[in-house]
Amino acid sequence: MHTGAVNGNLDADVRDLIASLAAEPWGRVASSVYETARLVTLSPWLGGHTERITYLLQSQRADGGWGPPQGYALVPTLSATEALLGTIRSMGPGAQRDHLATAAARGLRVLTNWLRADLQVPDTPGADLIVPSLVAEINQHLDRVAVPCLEPWQGVRLGLPVGVDDVRLVKVRQAMAAGAELPGKLLHFLEVLGSAARRAAIVHPVGPGTVGASPAATAAWIGSPDSATSSEPALAYLASVGRDGPVPCPFPITVFEQAWVVSGLARVGMRFAVPPSIVANLGAAMDPTGTATGPGLPADADTTSVALYALGQIGQPVNLRGLWTYETEDGFCTWPGEDGFSVTTNAHVLDAVGQYVHNSVDPESRNVAAINRLTATLREHQLPDGQWRDRWHASPYYATMCCALALNDFGHGSIAIEAVTKAVDWILSTQRSDGSWGRWGGTAEETAYALQVLLTARPGAAGVGAAARRGYAYLGGAEGQRPAPPLWYGKELYHPAAIVRAGLLAALHLARQRPDLTRAEVTTAVPKQRQAGDKSMISGA
């Protein structure tokens, strides 16, 4: 995938990006510490095992943890520590075992400190299953591992964080043992079920052979290599994804990636040809219950609404019937039975419904009512300072962009205008001294989201020109080229490279429509969005 300087030709860069969607339909997702570590434990026989261990060692933080800041580090740190402990138990004495033990000891030390300090666990999917599962596995290792540097932890037990228990994990395992049909979304976390997952008759790999769009879930279902043949789709999928060592998750993300890229670029007025294969993918996926992120995952309102909006943007509108499955008293759920509420899902539904009504000669009353309701719902969930936060992305700049743009384009009445104005004011007030925006530090991704709001919603407002000029300069400078942190919610935070890149191209396009912002510009590069520690993005075909 092209990630270099655009040399003033955004159109060529967009063509490269769109072509890559068709050429690599599984998607581009950065390596996952959690998922890679699970494969170290579940599939030590799989090609790339040594490279996966090396990846874990190289990606360990200075403090002994793994992953993003704050509580987002808990899941990857538990997974990596468990994988190292399990590997140590299978090795004889030697320098390599001691090296792994030192890294594991550092992981145990930071985990112990975090859990004693009542670390707050973010609302990442499946955390209530993953955390107790991994804590139990680590505690079992601590009973049996005998390496000098790990002696202080022999007999020690890690506890669970505040607010986390194993009640749901026990229930799911009991249901699995009884042969009950699992909800589709739980297949994504099949690895937490232990030995009961192996060749479970109620589980069927789909698409390229994946279980739950997860290498770890697929590995848990396969079990040992002697239970599979080399021609089996699940084993072929796992071998393909893991051939170079580290693995991504979720994967594949075919419809998700294509819908977000196409809709994001089209929204800001960029012109490009969409290959027939992508149009077919988005259109064929629209059944009465909506569409899913990719093979192995259940349909959801978020992907459904963005796919609908993308199809409408490229002149291929589809009836909205797949959305009404997700309508609730509070707005729209991401999927039936969702624990929590997503403002970005509701913003994307507003996009889809609003666009459909805009293009209709005689809009149905149900659609108009939905727009009014969604306008009020998004305003109610806006925080007092003007931002929005959401459960599918760690950055408030993504959530604020989704909500502000949807309300600006399709919201009804003065409450939509007031909400967008407050969002713009918040963005202006939170710009960093180097021109960037970001939750934990300035990033190109979050800066692109902030610029899209400023240059789309209120381009003429006081202060917007100066702030946008500084943001545009940041994207073209050295700081804007730094490795991209994972910010998207999965089992741990992850980085969907093509989607983020589309957001950057959209922001640059908007900025270049304003000569007053770019007259004194230096040559601007599209930031190289690679994950820290990764040599390249993982892709499939």
QUITA-V642067 format. One record per helix or strand of 3 or more residues. SS is the DSSP state (A for helix, B for strand). FROM is the first residue (numbers start at 1). TO is the last residue. Records with the same first field share a line. If there is no record, write none. Layout:
# QUITA-V642067
SS = FROM-TO / FROM-TO
This chain:
# QUITA-V642067
A = 10-23 / 33-42 / 49-58 / 70-89 / 95-116 / 127-144 / 148-153 / 167-177 / 184-197 / 215-222 / 225-227 / 233-241 / 254-267 / 276-284 / 301-313 / 320-326 / 343-358 / 365-381 / 396-410 / 413-429 / 444-457 / 464-476 / 478-481 / 497-512 / 515-518
B = 290-292
